[in-house]
Amino acid sequence: MPLTAEQIQGLGVALNEADWHDLTIDEPATSVDVLLTVLSRDEAGAEVADPRRTLRLTGCSRLAASYRAGTWDDAAAPVVPLDVEGLDRLLRRHGGGPVYGWEFVDSPRHERDFHDWEHRLSLDLAMSGRGGHSLCLFQDLGGVHHLNLRVWFAEVSVLDGNGHRLDLDAFIAGGMRWWEAMYAGERSDRAPSIVATASEPLPRRGLRGLFRRTAR
C-alpha cells in the first residue's frame, strides 16, 4: 500500500531524535534496513523497554550517500569515496548520533537539500526496485565529517528489536505519544535533555520548531 500523507507526516514525528546506528543493503532483494533507537511510549504511557527499531525499505531503486571531511555546510569539504561495505563499516564505527528536523520521508526540504550534495557523492548505487518514495537521513560524525544518505524506495515496514514486524500506524502512534508526553511535562529517562519550549500539544502546533535539545 502507498504511504498516506498522514503516515508520511507521522513518520517524521516517530523518527525525530532517533539515533541512527546501522545500515544493511541487500541489492538482490532491493531492500535497505535502517537500524535506529527511537523515542516511543506504549499505550500505558511508559517509555518502551526496547527502543530498537528497523526500518525495512523495499522496492529500492537507488541509494546515494555523500561522506565529506567537513561540516554539513562546508561547500569545500573533500568527498570521501565509499563502497557498500565501507558505508556499513562507517556507521557501525561512528554512527549512533541523532537525526532530527521532523521531516524524513518525501520531504520537499530534503529534496532541495539534495541538490546541494547530489554532485558530491561518495556512493551512488542503482537498484532494480520501482522506488516512488524517498528517505533522507544524516550523521554528524564528530563535528569533523558529515554523512548524507538518500534512499528511493517503494514500501516501508518496521521491525522491533527482535525482528518482529510492527504495524506502521502503531509505530507512528508510539512516537506521537512520546512527543505529546514531553509537551505535557513528562520527564524522559531515555532523553532527559529534550525539553519543551511551549505547552501546546503537538498536533495543534505542527511539526517544526517545537523543542529545544540541550547538549547530551
C-alpha positions, -999 to +999 in steps of 0.1 A: +000+000+000+013+035-008+021+057+022-006+082+030+001+119+037-007+113+073+017+084+075+045+104+059+039+132+084+037+107+113+069+091+103+086+125+107+074+126+143+082+090+151+118+093+137+126+127+151+156+125+175+161+088+168+197+075+170+208+060+137+232+030+142+235+009+111+225+003+075+222-031+057+219-031+019+206-062+001+210-055-036+193-087-050+163-081-027+163-044-035+160-037+002+177-015+028+174-019+065+180+011+088+186+004+124+176+030+149+167+035+186+136+056+187+116+077+213+084+059+219+058+053+246+034+023+248-004+027+252+000+029+290+023+059+286+056+042+296+087+045+275+092+013+256+117-011+272+135-019+239+136+011+216+154-007+188+135-004+155+145-013+120+130+005+090+129-020+062+127-002+028+118-025-001+115-019-038+146+003-036+157+019-069+186+040-058+208+048-028+230+078-027+255+088+000+278+118+004+305+114+031+325+146+034+356+156+055+340+187+070+308+201+085+275+199+067+277+234+055+313+233+042+310+235+005+347+229+000+349+197+022+366+169+004+343+140-006+355+106+007+347+076-016+327+047-002+316+013-013+287-006+002+309-024+028+326+009+036+293+027+043+283-002+066+316-001+085+315+037+088+281+036+105+290+007+128+321+026+140+309+061+141+271+061+139+246+063+167+240+101+165+205+116+164+186+125+133+162+154+137+142+180+118+107+164+118+109+155+080+125+124+067+102+108+040+092+126+008+104+159+022+104+190+000+131+205+022+153+174+018+146+175-020+161+210-021+190+200+002+198+170-021+206+194-049+234+208-027+251+175-024+239+153-053+271+161-073+294+153-044+286+116-040+307+090-022+284+062-033+256+061-059+240+026-061+214+018-087+189-009-077+162-026-096+132-017-074+105+007-086+111+034-060+084+061-056+093+075-021+125+088-006+140+087+028+168+112+038+190+108+069+222+123+081+250+119+106+273+145+121+304+124+127+323+141+155+319+175+140+347+169+115+329+146+090+293+146+077+273+119+060+241+124+040+220+095+028+191+093+005+172+060-004+145+058-030+120+030-021+085+017-028+074+004+006+084+006+042+078-017+072+090-016+108+106-044+129+111-044+166+143-053+184+136-090+180+128-088+143+091-090+146+070-068+123+051-039+138+021-022+125+032+010+108+004+031+123+011+017+158+048+026+154+038+062+145+014+063+174+041+054+199+062+083+186+033+107+188+026+096+224+063+103+233+062+138+220+028+146+234+040+134+268+071+156+265+050+187+258+027+177+287+058+179+310+066+142+314+103+135+321+120+111+298+146+087+312+158+080+277+162+115+265+163+138+296+180+166+276+149+172+253+126+198+269+096+216+256+096+253+247+058+255+246+029+236+263+005+232+233+000+196+222+020+185+191-009+182+166-020+218+172+014+233+168+025+214+137+059+198+133+087+224+132+105+243+159+087+227+188+115+216+210+149+225+225+176+199+225+203+206+251+238+191+249+238+153+256 
